[in-house]
Amino acid sequence: MSTSTLSEPAHPLTKTEPEPVPPDERKRRTAELIALAAECEGEERQRILDQVIVLNIPVAHALASRYRNRGQARDELEQVACLALTKAVHAYDPARGDDLLVFAVPSILGELKRYFRDVTWTVRPPRRIQELRPRLTEAEEALTQQLGRPPRPSEIADAVGCTVDDVLEAHECATCASPDSLDESPPGESGFAWIDRLPAAEFGFGRAEAVAVLAPACRRLKARDRRILHMRFYEQKTQQQIADELGVTQVQVSRLLQRILTDLRRAITGRNTTPAKAA
């Protein structure tokens, strides 16, 4: 068979859908090209393998379509499948037989499954749920056709051989691959986004936490120390004003405040830390 009888292919991963070929004809032509490539080397062999890839791209696209409606763009899935097909064609050993697809189909499906497992999850569910979801999707589609209505979770569980809880968990993680944006509006509502329902910052919580932490430590202070803290931080008096009221110097008040704050920090954290010099 001469290479001149073979049409020059487009790029193997071209987005142009190749002309459909009946399965028997595709298998025959694929076997002929594989046998011819085994006798060639270099660029000539590469051109022949490119034709094998183009000839079998519809198969890769059909396998990628099994994973439709799972939150990933069709073009992305087809690209993954075509890359897997390309690897399979180059790795194929004709000594294994004359049917390339017996080797290529499991490779393509495996690559698509790895893509979903390793790349597509924004929030990654457990491995068993990842592997269960494709089976549940197929069972749900088959039961919908058979029953003429959406199947109940218990019916899907019976068909797949898992528990109803597994079905519900897999259904709940349906948006893990592409979670809804906080900027989107809830279904059936408009005028505000999900983010508008998030609570605003409540500064009272921080104050309540500070009181809950400090109160026990403050109660263990001596009366004079508590009075100094009250004058400095509640009455907002200067160190000199406190010194005048207590009949001591401003330097003594500064040292007293440092010692009181150190005692408080030790009581709260259990560590002996030296506070910054009080203003």
Salt bridges, closest charged atoms under 4 A:
GLU17 OE1 - HIS61 ND1 2.89
GLU25 OE2 - ARG28 NH2 2.55
GLU32 OE2 - ARG28 NH1 2.61
GLU78 OE1 - HIS61 NE2 3.85
GLU78 OE2 - ARG74 NE 2.69
GLU111 OE1 - ARG114 NH2 2.75
ASP118 OD1 - ARG117 NE 3.21
GLU131 OE2 - ARG127 NE 2.96
GLU155 OE2 - ARG149 NH2 2.83
GLU155 OE2 - ARG152 NH2 3.03
ASP166 OD1 - ARG128 NH1 2.95
GLU169 OE1 - ARG128 NH2 3.07
GLU189 OE1 - ARG197 NH2 3.17
ASP225 OD2 - ARG259 NH1 2.64
GLU235 OE2 - HIS230 ND1 3.27
GLU235 OE1 - LYS237 NZ 3.22
GLU245 OE2 - ARG227 NH2 2.91
GLU245 OE1 - LYS237 NZ 2.65
ASP263 OD2 - ARG259 NH1 3.39
ASP263 OD1 - ARG266 NH1 3.03
